[in-house]
Amino acid sequence: MYNKGFAKHYYLMLLPGLIWLFIFSIVPMFGIVIAFQNYNPVQGILGSEFVGLDTFEYMFSLNDTASIFMNTISIAVMKIIGNLVIPLIFALMLNELKHMIIKRSIQTIVYLPHFLSWVILGGIILDIFSFQGPINQILGFFGIDAILFFGRADLFPFLVVGSDIWKEFGFNTIIYLAALTGINPALYEAASIDGASRSRMLWHVTLPGIRTTVVLLSVLGLGNVLNAGFDQIFNLYNPLVYSTGDIIDTWVYRAGLLNMQYELATAVGLLKSVAGFILISVSYFLAYRLTNYRIF
């Protein structure tokens, strides 16, 4: 029976979160009007000249615009694919281990980088791939000249994607392992009685059993196509790799805070937000249609 008095306690529990959301997410949205102004910090939002879509026209005339959007999309797509495939393969391999102590130890070790910030991991990765770092020392042992990894624009996207997969694949592996535990053991027993090999069981029992999870994570990843990871790239990139490593968020940071082009940075950020909203809406629609997943 529905109890109105009892429900009020839940609304009171939600109140601090709603206040936080209003102050830090709703109120700042008023600042998007800067994208339509010739913004002057002295005059403020209310006193700056309104110029309509002039900032957006200027934005699309810049050579950097197409570059940063392409960099963002390419890096984000590679991250989404890598963070789906690598954890899936690793989870399937880990699931075959029967020794629980070894299994749990490996699971814990690969999960640890997820808890470290990119400030810490960025420094570690830069040291590992530095000119005098262990990677170049190994290459030197085989007679290969040292490589300035984070100074080469052609290598930078792959280093970003690879390091992101290394950091997050332990977390994603746990999701797949949880899905694997939901498969009915009787299916494996029936397949074994029918003479199916381990590879046949993998193809006909294991993969179909976690298909919903794989599809759901793939579809929800669509909403992150324009999020290539500001924290990571900001801690790893430098002017030498701007051509392939500069993404929307890092460009907005430099244009808005360092170069004080507030209206231009706001316009790019607004465009990204609108496109991201559309992609997230599409991803949740596909998640509902394909896997019957819904939030509301």
Contacts in CASP RR format, 6 or more apart in sequence:
PFRMAT RR
TARGET T0000
AUTHOR 0000-0000-0000
METHOD contacts of the structure
MODEL  1
MYNKGFAKHYYLMLLPGLIWLFIFSIVPMFGIVIAFQNYNPVQGILGSEF
VGLDTFEYMFSLNDTASIFMNTISIAVMKIIGNLVIPLIFALMLNELKHM
IIKRSIQTIVYLPHFLSWVILGGIILDIFSFQGPINQILGFFGIDAILFF
GRADLFPFLVVGSDIWKEFGFNTIIYLAALTGINPALYEAASIDGASRSR
MLWHVTLPGIRTTVVLLSVLGLGNVLNAGFDQIFNLYNPLVYSTGDIIDT
WVYRAGLLNMQYELATAVGLLKSVAGFILISVSYFLAYRLTNYRIF
30 45 0 8 1.000
31 45 0 8 1.000
31 266 0 8 1.000
32 266 0 8 1.000
32 270 0 8 1.000
33 45 0 8 1.000
34 45 0 8 1.000
34 48 0 8 1.000
34 262 0 8 1.000
34 263 0 8 1.000
34 266 0 8 1.000
35 55 0 8 1.000
35 56 0 8 1.000
35 263 0 8 1.000
35 266 0 8 1.000
35 267 0 8 1.000
35 269 0 8 1.000
35 270 0 8 1.000
36 50 0 8 1.000
36 51 0 8 1.000
36 52 0 8 1.000
36 53 0 8 1.000
36 55 0 8 1.000
36 263 0 8 1.000
37 45 0 8 1.000
37 48 0 8 1.000
37 49 0 8 1.000
37 50 0 8 1.000
37 51 0 8 1.000
37 52 0 8 1.000
37 55 0 8 1.000
37 263 0 8 1.000
38 48 0 8 1.000
38 49 0 8 1.000
38 51 0 8 1.000
38 54 0 8 1.000
38 263 0 8 1.000
39 45 0 8 1.000
39 48 0 8 1.000
39 262 0 8 1.000
39 263 0 8 1.000
39 266 0 8 1.000
40 47 0 8 1.000
40 48 0 8 1.000
40 49 0 8 1.000
41 260 0 8 1.000
41 262 0 8 1.000
55 263 0 8 1.000
55 264 0 8 1.000
55 266 0 8 1.000
55 267 0 8 1.000
56 267 0 8 1.000
56 271 0 8 1.000
58 264 0 8 1.000
59 65 0 8 1.000
59 264 0 8 1.000
59 267 0 8 1.000
59 268 0 8 1.000
59 271 0 8 1.000
64 246 0 8 1.000
64 251 0 8 1.000
65 268 0 8 1.000
67 243 0 8 1.000
67 246 0 8 1.000
68 246 0 8 1.000
68 247 0 8 1.000
68 248 0 8 1.000
68 251 0 8 1.000
68 268 0 8 1.000
69 248 0 8 1.000
71 157 0 8 1.000
71 228 0 8 1.000
71 244 0 8 1.000
71 245 0 8 1.000
71 246 0 8 1.000
71 247 0 8 1.000
72 226 0 8 1.000
72 227 0 8 1.000
72 228 0 8 1.000
72 247 0 8 1.000
72 248 0 8 1.000
72 249 0 8 1.000
73 225 0 8 1.000
73 226 0 8 1.000
74 157 0 8 1.000
75 157 0 8 1.000
75 160 0 8 1.000
75 161 0 8 1.000
75 228 0 8 1.000
75 229 0 8 1.000
75 233 0 8 1.000
75 245 0 8 1.000
75 247 0 8 1.000
76 224 0 8 1.000
76 225 0 8 1.000
76 226 0 8 1.000
76 227 0 8 1.000
76 228 0 8 1.000
76 229 0 8 1.000
77 225 0 8 1.000
78 157 0 8 1.000
78 158 0 8 1.000
78 161 0 8 1.000
79 161 0 8 1.000
79 164 0 8 1.000
79 165 0 8 1.000
79 224 0 8 1.000
79 228 0 8 1.000
80 218 0 8 1.000
80 221 0 8 1.000
80 222 0 8 1.000
80 224 0 8 1.000
80 225 0 8 1.000
82 161 0 8 1.000
82 165 0 8 1.000
83 164 0 8 1.000
83 165 0 8 1.000
83 168 0 8 1.000
83 169 0 8 1.000
83 172 0 8 1.000
84 172 0 8 1.000
84 214 0 8 1.000
84 217 0 8 1.000
84 218 0 8 1.000
86 165 0 8 1.000
86 169 0 8 1.000
87 168 0 8 1.000
87 169 0 8 1.000
87 170 0 8 1.000
87 172 0 8 1.000
87 173 0 8 1.000
87 175 0 8 1.000
87 176 0 8 1.000
88 176 0 8 1.000
88 214 0 8 1.000
90 110 0 8 1.000
90 169 0 8 1.000
90 170 0 8 1.000
90 173 0 8 1.000
91 173 0 8 1.000
91 176 0 8 1.000
91 177 0 8 1.000
91 180 0 8 1.000
92 176 0 8 1.000
92 180 0 8 1.000
92 202 0 8 1.000
92 206 0 8 1.000
94 103 0 8 1.000
94 106 0 8 1.000
94 107 0 8 1.000
94 173 0 8 1.000
94 177 0 8 1.000
95 177 0 8 1.000
95 180 0 8 1.000
95 206 0 8 1.000
96 198 0 8 1.000
97 103 0 8 1.000
97 106 0 8 1.000
107 170 0 8 1.000
107 173 0 8 1.000
107 174 0 8 1.000
107 177 0 8 1.000
110 169 0 8 1.000
110 170 0 8 1.000
110 173 0 8 1.000
111 170 0 8 1.000
111 171 0 8 1.000
111 173 0 8 1.000
111 174 0 8 1.000
113 121 0 8 1.000
113 166 0 8 1.000
113 167 0 8 1.000
113 168 0 8 1.000
113 170 0 8 1.000
114 167 0 8 1.000
114 168 0 8 1.000
114 170 0 8 1.000
114 171 0 8 1.000
116 167 0 8 1.000
117 231 0 8 1.000
118 167 0 8 1.000
118 231 0 8 1.000
118 232 0 8 1.000
118 234 0 8 1.000
118 235 0 8 1.000
119 231 0 8 1.000
119 235 0 8 1.000
121 163 0 8 1.000
121 167 0 8 1.000
121 235 0 8 1.000
122 163 0 8 1.000
122 232 0 8 1.000
122 235 0 8 1.000
122 236 0 8 1.000
123 235 0 8 1.000
125 159 0 8 1.000
125 163 0 8 1.000
125 236 0 8 1.000
126 150 0 8 1.000
126 236 0 8 1.000
127 133 0 8 1.000
128 134 0 8 1.000
128 135 0 8 1.000
129 135 0 8 1.000
129 136 0 8 1.000
129 149 0 8 1.000
129 150 0 8 1.000
129 159 0 8 1.000
130 136 0 8 1.000
130 149 0 8 1.000
130 150 0 8 1.000
131 146 0 8 1.000
131 148 0 8 1.000
132 146 0 8 1.000
135 149 0 8 1.000
136 146 0 8 1.000
136 147 0 8 1.000
139 145 0 8 1.000
139 146 0 8 1.000
139 147 0 8 1.000
140 146 0 8 1.000
147 155 0 8 1.000
149 155 0 8 1.000
149 159 0 8 1.000
150 156 0 8 1.000
150 159 0 8 1.000
150 236 0 8 1.000
150 237 0 8 1.000
150 238 0 8 1.000
150 240 0 8 1.000
150 241 0 8 1.000
151 238 0 8 1.000
151 240 0 8 1.000
151 241 0 8 1.000
152 240 0 8 1.000
152 241 0 8 1.000
153 240 0 8 1.000
153 241 0 8 1.000
153 242 0 8 1.000
153 243 0 8 1.000
153 244 0 8 1.000
153 245 0 8 1.000
154 244 0 8 1.000
156 236 0 8 1.000
156 237 0 8 1.000
156 241 0 8 1.000
156 244 0 8 1.000
156 245 0 8 1.000
157 244 0 8 1.000
157 245 0 8 1.000
159 236 0 8 1.000
160 228 0 8 1.000
160 232 0 8 1.000
160 233 0 8 1.000
160 236 0 8 1.000
160 245 0 8 1.000
163 232 0 8 1.000
163 236 0 8 1.000
164 229 0 8 1.000
164 232 0 8 1.000
172 217 0 8 1.000
175 213 0 8 1.000
175 217 0 8 1.000
176 210 0 8 1.000
176 213 0 8 1.000
176 214 0 8 1.000
179 209 0 8 1.000
179 210 0 8 1.000
179 212 0 8 1.000
179 213 0 8 1.000
180 206 0 8 1.000
180 210 0 8 1.000
182 209 0 8 1.000
183 205 0 8 1.000
183 206 0 8 1.000
183 209 0 8 1.000
183 210 0 8 1.000
187 205 0 8 1.000
188 201 0 8 1.000
188 205 0 8 1.000
191 200 0 8 1.000
191 201 0 8 1.000
191 204 0 8 1.000
191 205 0 8 1.000
192 201 0 8 1.000
196 204 0 8 1.000
196 205 0 8 1.000
212 291 0 8 1.000
215 290 0 8 1.000
215 291 0 8 1.000
216 287 0 8 1.000
216 290 0 8 1.000
216 291 0 8 1.000
216 293 0 8 1.000
219 283 0 8 1.000
219 286 0 8 1.000
219 287 0 8 1.000
219 290 0 8 1.000
219 291 0 8 1.000
220 283 0 8 1.000
220 284 0 8 1.000
220 287 0 8 1.000
221 283 0 8 1.000
222 279 0 8 1.000
222 280 0 8 1.000
222 282 0 8 1.000
222 283 0 8 1.000
222 286 0 8 1.000
223 276 0 8 1.000
223 279 0 8 1.000
223 280 0 8 1.000
223 282 0 8 1.000
223 283 0 8 1.000
225 276 0 8 1.000
225 279 0 8 1.000
226 248 0 8 1.000
226 272 0 8 1.000
226 275 0 8 1.000
226 276 0 8 1.000
226 279 0 8 1.000
227 249 0 8 1.000
228 247 0 8 1.000
228 248 0 8 1.000
228 249 0 8 1.000
229 247 0 8 1.000
229 249 0 8 1.000
230 247 0 8 1.000
230 249 0 8 1.000
230 250 0 8 1.000
230 253 0 8 1.000
233 245 0 8 1.000
233 247 0 8 1.000
233 249 0 8 1.000
233 250 0 8 1.000
234 249 0 8 1.000
234 250 0 8 1.000
234 253 0 8 1.000
237 245 0 8 1.000
237 246 0 8 1.000
237 250 0 8 1.000
248 268 0 8 1.000
248 269 0 8 1.000
248 272 0 8 1.000
251 268 0 8 1.000
252 265 0 8 1.000
252 268 0 8 1.000
252 269 0 8 1.000
252 272 0 8 1.000
253 265 0 8 1.000
255 261 0 8 1.000
255 264 0 8 1.000
255 265 0 8 1.000
255 268 0 8 1.000
256 262 0 8 1.000
256 264 0 8 1.000
256 265 0 8 1.000
256 266 0 8 1.000
257 265 0 8 1.000
284 293 0 8 1.000
284 294 0 8 1.000
284 295 0 8 1.000
287 293 0 8 1.000
287 294 0 8 1.000
288 294 0 8 1.000
END
